[in-house]
């Protein structure tokens, strides 16, 4: 699959911001479109950079005195989507993608109030890729046999 194939499945609209807009303006655009990054353009509509949530957080940590007064409970997401430790990785990726979330709290399958961890979208993608690689190696071994006990 090529990137063009992936892009065909997405909206053709690319959300951008002018380099002279404020960080506050960037935050409003990110929130309005429910996205994590904006391409930054100059006055000639030339791509000059990208600004992400992480860039904004870094800047806020260094310079924004109001963040010292705002309570976590006032801005946190309260309607949580969770995973259970017995959930399959494919299902988990589907849930994360459908709901556009990048971090998923994982709860105990038996004691549903017990936290067992948190996974990121990157963790889930890596796990699925590792699983597919293992399946591919076993399939190759089945089809072609092994040499010296090693999968070729």
ABEGO torsion letter per residue (X at the ends): XBAAAAAAABBABBBBBBAABBAAAAAAAAAAAGBABBBBBBAAGBBAEBBBAAAAAAAAAAABAAAAABBAAAABBABBBBBBAABBAAAAAAAAAAAGBABBBBBBAABAABBAEBBBAAAAAAAAAAAAAAAAAAAAAAAAEBBGGBBX
